[in-house]
Amino acid sequence: MFLNKIQSGESGILIYGITPPKSETSIERVTEIAERTIARLIPLDIDALIVYDVQDEAARTSEERPFPFLKALDPFEFASQYLQDLKVPKIIYRPAGKFSKDELSDWLDHLHQLNFYPVFVGVPAPDFPVKTSLPEAYRLWSKHKDTSAIGAVTIPERHAVLKDEDKRILDKVACGVSYFISQCVFNIAYAKQVIEDLSNTCNKENAPFPTIIFTLTACGSAKTLTFMEWLGIHIPEDMKEELRNAENMLEKSVNICMDIATHLTAFCSERGIPFGFNIESVAIRKDEIEASVNMVNQIGAMLVEKGIRKLNSVSVGQ
């Protein structure tokens, strides 16, 4: 079970991440998308499914968004109403600051009833009016702490600039957070630096190390590459050139992700740090979706081969 693995600090957790359909999508089409998603994911040996909250982050940067922003369905509603037949735990992202304390408390109760798990994220822009702070949101969640787990986001790119991600992580651990899901990793040096600094801080303060789940995603086009950078994902120049010049960019990006997964597995294992991977699939192109499924299978097999992960003998239950 996902909860047991998080609570025990077990490495090798494998998660799959999706976005809900766009809000203007017809009910019939949403049902069809959900059915295809379930059929694609049932055969996969994953511990949980992330359903992201899609926010308009245009105010975060002056650069033009490569793809137009289209509002998506609420991730909790999509997961609870359309993905019931997928018997894996659901992790639901929510920007806590957009909701009142009463709204968040009710939402957390509904989540808990379904054995879903929350990840609170920040608001879309620094000047967005905040209704509930993150510490307040964690306090609201704490009534479920004995039978649930709450996650948070970590951003290696932020640490490269501010050098304080280790402190941010431990502040959230003090609020009850037990696992962290990274922004997509393409700069492995950034990811390693967060882990190294966090490890040093944990050792210095005699603090338990939380589980770090690294997000990986395939990239099949130059426009997707541009969009990733717009989102704040740092892709080293030589890697960008490799991808742009590749005969098959998608295949090349999968190979890069596999190399990153292998290196981070060795890096965390040597330090006794609990870790896992989240394979993100937010594209609509069939070949990119298939590549994400292939990555889950490849990374899962790699972790099993190294003795880090055990195959689930039955479908993962709630």
SULBEL-V268948 format. One record per residue. N is the residue number from 0. RES is the residue in one small letter. OMEGA is omega in radians with two decimals (* if undefined). D_CENTER is the distance of its C-alpha to the mean C-alpha in Angstrom with 1 decimal. Layout:
BEGIN
((N & RES & OMEGA & D_CENTER) (N & RES & OMEGA & D_CENTER))
END
This chain:
BEGIN
((0 & m & -3.14 & 17.8) (1 & f & -3.09 & 14.2) (2 & l & 3.13 & 15.9) (3 & n & -3.13 & 18.5) (4 & k & 3.11 & 16.4) (5 & i & -3.08 & 14.5) (6 & q & -3.11 & 17.9) (7 & s & -3.14 & 19.7) (8 & g & -3.11 & 17.4) (9 & e & 3.10 & 17.3) (10 & s & 3.07 & 15.8) (11 & g & 3.10 & 14.6) (12 & i & -3.11 & 11.9) (13 & l & -3.06 & 10.5) (14 & i & 3.07 & 7.8) (15 & y & -3.08 & 7.9) (16 & g & 3.14 & 6.2) (17 & i & 2.97 & 9.1) (18 & t & 3.09 & 10.9) (19 & p & 3.04 & 14.1) (20 & p & 3.13 & 17.5) (21 & k & -3.00 & 19.4) (22 & s & -3.13 & 21.5) (23 & e & -3.13 & 24.8) (24 & t & -3.14 & 24.1) (25 & s & -3.14 & 26.9) (26 & i & -3.14 & 26.4) (27 & e & -3.13 & 27.8) (28 & r & 3.09 & 25.3) (29 & v & 3.11 & 22.3) (30 & t & 3.14 & 23.8) (31 & e & 3.12 & 24.2) (32 & i & -3.14 & 20.6) (33 & a & -3.13 & 19.4) (34 & e & 3.11 & 22.0) (35 & r & 3.12 & 21.0) (36 & t & -3.14 & 17.3) (37 & i & -3.13 & 18.6) (38 & a & -3.13 & 21.1) (39 & r & -3.00 & 18.6) (40 & l & -3.11 & 16.3) (41 & i & -3.13 & 19.1) (42 & p & -3.04 & 20.3) (43 & l & 3.10 & 17.0) (44 & d & -3.13 & 16.8) (45 & i & -3.12 & 13.3) (46 & d & -3.11 & 12.7) (47 & a & 3.07 & 10.5) (48 & l & 3.01 & 9.2) (49 & i & 2.95 & 6.5) (50 & v & -3.03 & 8.8) (51 & y & 2.95 & 8.0) (52 & d & -3.08 & 11.0) (53 & v & -3.11 & 12.7) (54 & q & 3.05 & 14.8) (55 & d & -3.07 & 17.7) (56 & e & -3.07 & 17.2) (57 & a & -3.12 & 20.6) (58 & a & -3.10 & 22.2) (59 & r & -3.07 & 20.0) (60 & t & 3.11 & 21.9) (61 & s & -3.13 & 25.4) (62 & e & -3.12 & 24.4) (63 & e & -3.14 & 24.6) (64 & r & -3.11 & 21.5) (65 & p & 3.08 & 21.7) (66 & f & 3.11 & 20.8) (67 & p & 3.11 & 22.2) (68 & f & 3.06 & 20.0) (69 & l & -3.11 & 20.3) (70 & k & -3.13 & 19.4) (71 & a & 3.05 & 17.3) (72 & l & 3.06 & 18.0) (73 & d & -3.06 & 16.7) (74 & p & 3.13 & 13.6) (75 & f & 3.14 & 15.4) (76 & e & 3.14 & 18.5) (77 & f & -3.11 & 17.2) (78 & a & -3.05 & 15.6) (79 & s & -3.07 & 18.7) (80 & q & -3.01 & 21.3) (81 & y & -3.06 & 20.4) (82 & l & -3.09 & 18.1) (83 & q & -3.06 & 20.3) (84 & d & 3.06 & 21.5) (85 & l & -2.96 & 18.3) (86 & k & 2.98 & 18.8) (87 & v & 3.09 & 15.4) (88 & p & 3.12 & 13.8) (89 & k & 3.06 & 11.7) (90 & i & -3.03 & 8.9) (91 & i & 3.08 & 9.9) (92 & y & 3.07 & 8.9) (93 & r & 3.04 & 12.3) (94 & p & -3.03 & 14.1) (95 & a & -3.04 & 16.5) (96 & g & -3.11 & 19.1) (97 & k & -3.02 & 20.0) (98 & f & 3.08 & 21.4) (99 & s & 3.12 & 24.4) (100 & k & -3.14 & 24.4) (101 & d & 3.13 & 26.1) (102 & e & 3.14 & 23.6) (103 & l & -3.13 & 20.7) (104 & s & 3.10 & 22.7) (105 & d & -3.14 & 23.6) (106 & w & 3.13 & 20.1) (107 & l & 3.10 & 19.0) (108 & d & 3.13 & 22.1) (109 & h & 3.10 & 21.3) (110 & l & -3.07 & 17.8) (111 & h & 3.12 & 19.5) (112 & q & -3.12 & 22.2) (113 & l & -3.07 & 19.9) (114 & n & 2.99 & 18.0) (115 & f & -3.09 & 14.7) (116 & y & -3.09 & 12.4) (117 & p & 2.89 & 11.6) (118 & v & 3.09 & 9.1) (119 & f & 3.11 & 11.5) (120 & v & -3.13 & 11.0) (121 & g & 3.10 & 14.0) (122 & v & -3.01 & 16.5) (123 & p & -3.12 & 16.7) (124 & a & -3.09 & 19.6) (125 & p & -3.09 & 21.4) (126 & d & -3.14 & 24.5) (127 & f & -3.13 & 22.8) (128 & p & -3.05 & 24.8) (129 & v & 3.11 & 22.9) (130 & k & -3.14 & 24.1) (131 & t & 3.13 & 22.2) (132 & s & 3.11 & 21.0) (133 & l & 3.09 & 18.0) (134 & p & 3.10 & 20.4) (135 & e & 3.13 & 22.2) (136 & a & 3.10 & 19.2) (137 & y & 3.10 & 18.5) (138 & r & 3.09 & 22.2) (139 & l & -3.13 & 22.1) (140 & w & -2.95 & 19.4) (141 & s & 3.11 & 21.5) (142 & k & 3.13 & 23.9) (143 & h & -2.94 & 21.5) (144 & k & -3.10 & 20.6) (145 & d & -3.07 & 22.9) (146 & t & -3.11 & 21.3) (147 & s & 3.05 & 17.6) (148 & a & 3.11 & 14.7) (149 & i & -3.14 & 12.7) (150 & g & 3.09 & 9.5) (151 & a & -3.10 & 9.0) (152 & v & 3.00 & 7.5) (153 & t & -3.05 & 9.4) (154 & i & 3.14 & 10.9) (155 & p & 3.14 & 13.2) (156 & e & 3.12 & 15.2) (157 & r & -3.13 & 16.2) (158 & h & 3.14 & 17.5) (159 & a & -3.12 & 19.5) (160 & v & -2.99 & 21.4) (161 & l & 3.09 & 21.6) (162 & k & -3.10 & 21.5) (163 & d & -3.10 & 20.4) (164 & e & 3.11 & 16.7) (165 & d & 3.11 & 18.1) (166 & k & 3.12 & 20.0) (167 & r & -3.12 & 17.3) (168 & i & -3.10 & 15.2) (169 & l & 3.03 & 18.5) (170 & d & 3.14 & 19.5) (171 & k & 3.05 & 16.5) (172 & v & 3.11 & 17.2) (173 & a & 3.11 & 20.7) (174 & c & 3.10 & 19.5) (175 & g & -3.14 & 18.1) (176 & v & -3.08 & 14.4) (177 & s & 3.08 & 14.0) (178 & y & -3.08 & 10.5) (179 & f & 3.12 & 8.2) (180 & i & -3.05 & 4.7) (181 & s & 2.85 & 6.1) (182 & q & -3.12 & 6.9) (183 & c & -3.09 & 8.0) (184 & v & 2.93 & 10.8) (185 & f & 3.07 & 14.2) (186 & n & -3.05 & 16.3) (187 & i & 3.11 & 16.4) (188 & a & 3.10 & 19.0) (189 & y & -3.12 & 16.8) (190 & a & -3.14 & 14.2) (191 & k & -3.11 & 17.3) (192 & q & 3.08 & 19.0) (193 & v & -3.11 & 16.4) (194 & i & -3.13 & 16.7) (195 & e & -3.11 & 20.5) (196 & d & 3.11 & 21.0) (197 & l & 3.12 & 19.0) (198 & s & 3.13 & 20.9) (199 & n & -3.13 & 24.1) (200 & t & 3.11 & 23.5) (201 & c & 3.13 & 22.7) (202 & n & -3.12 & 25.8) (203 & k & -3.07 & 27.9) (204 & e & -3.12 & 27.0) (205 & n & -3.10 & 27.0) (206 & a & 3.10 & 23.6) (207 & p & -3.11 & 21.3) (208 & f & 3.11 & 18.3) (209 & p & 3.07 & 15.0) (210 & t & 3.09 & 12.5) (211 & i & 3.14 & 10.2) (212 & i & -3.08 & 7.3) (213 & f & 3.12 & 7.4) (214 & t & 3.10 & 5.6) (215 & l & 3.14 & 8.7) (216 & t & 3.11 & 10.3) (217 & a & -3.13 & 14.0) (218 & c & -3.02 & 16.3) (219 & g & -3.12 & 19.5) (220 & s & 3.12 & 21.5) (221 & a & -3.13 & 22.7) (222 & k & 3.08 & 21.6) (223 & t & 3.12 & 17.9) (224 & l & 3.12 & 18.4) (225 & t & -3.14 & 20.0) (226 & f & 3.10 & 17.3) (227 & m & 3.12 & 14.6) (228 & e & 3.11 & 17.1) (229 & w & 3.13 & 17.8) (230 & l & 3.12 & 14.2) (231 & g & 3.10 & 14.9) (232 & i & -3.13 & 13.5) (233 & h & 3.11 & 16.4) (234 & i & -3.12 & 17.9) (235 & p & -3.06 & 21.1) (236 & e & -3.11 & 24.3) (237 & d & 3.10 & 25.4) (238 & m & 3.09 & 22.2) (239 & k & 3.12 & 22.5) (240 & e & 3.09 & 26.1) (241 & e & -3.11 & 25.3) (242 & l & -3.11 & 23.0) (243 & r & -3.09 & 25.6) (244 & n & -3.09 & 28.4) (245 & a & 3.06 & 27.0) (246 & e & 3.09 & 29.0) (247 & n & -3.06 & 25.8) (248 & m & -3.11 & 22.8) (249 & l & 3.12 & 20.3) (250 & e & 3.12 & 21.8) (251 & k & -3.12 & 21.9) (252 & s & 3.09 & 18.2) (253 & v & 3.10 & 17.4) (254 & n & 3.11 & 19.9) (255 & i & 3.13 & 18.4) (256 & c & 3.13 & 14.9) (257 & m & 3.09 & 16.9) (258 & d & 3.13 & 18.8) (259 & i & -3.14 & 15.9) (260 & a & -3.13 & 14.6) (261 & t & -3.12 & 18.2) (262 & h & -3.14 & 18.9) (263 & l & 3.07 & 15.9) (264 & t & 3.14 & 17.0) (265 & a & -3.09 & 20.5) (266 & f & -3.11 & 19.7) (267 & c & -3.12 & 17.9) (268 & s & 3.13 & 20.4) (269 & e & -3.08 & 23.3) (270 & r & 3.13 & 22.3) (271 & g & -3.08 & 21.5) (272 & i & 3.13 & 18.0) (273 & p & -3.05 & 15.6) (274 & f & 3.06 & 12.6) (275 & g & -3.12 & 10.5) (276 & f & 3.03 & 8.4) (277 & n & 3.12 & 5.5) (278 & i & -3.04 & 7.8) (279 & e & 3.08 & 7.1) (280 & s & -3.09 & 10.3) (281 & v & 3.13 & 11.3) (282 & a & 3.08 & 14.8) (283 & i & 3.13 & 17.9) (284 & r & -3.07 & 20.0) (285 & k & -3.08 & 20.9) (286 & d & 3.11 & 20.9) (287 & e & 3.08 & 17.3) (288 & i & 3.12 & 16.2) (289 & e & 3.11 & 18.5) (290 & a & 3.13 & 17.2) (291 & s & 3.10 & 13.6) (292 & v & 3.10 & 15.5) (293 & n & 3.13 & 17.6) (294 & m & 3.09 & 14.9) (295 & v & -3.11 & 13.7) (296 & n & -3.13 & 17.4) (297 & q & -3.12 & 18.2) (298 & i & 3.08 & 15.6) (299 & g & 3.13 & 16.4) (300 & a & 3.12 & 20.1) (301 & m & -3.13 & 19.8) (302 & l & 3.10 & 18.4) (303 & v & -3.13 & 21.1) (304 & e & -3.14 & 23.7) (305 & k & 3.11 & 23.1) (306 & g & -3.11 & 23.4) (307 & i & -3.09 & 20.0) (308 & r & 3.03 & 18.8) (309 & k & 3.07 & 21.2) (310 & l & 3.04 & 21.2) (311 & n & -3.07 & 20.9) (312 & s & 3.07 & 24.4) (313 & v & 3.10 & 23.8) (314 & s & -3.09 & 21.1) (315 & v & 3.11 & 18.6) (316 & g & 3.13 & 19.9) (317 & q & * & 18.5))
END
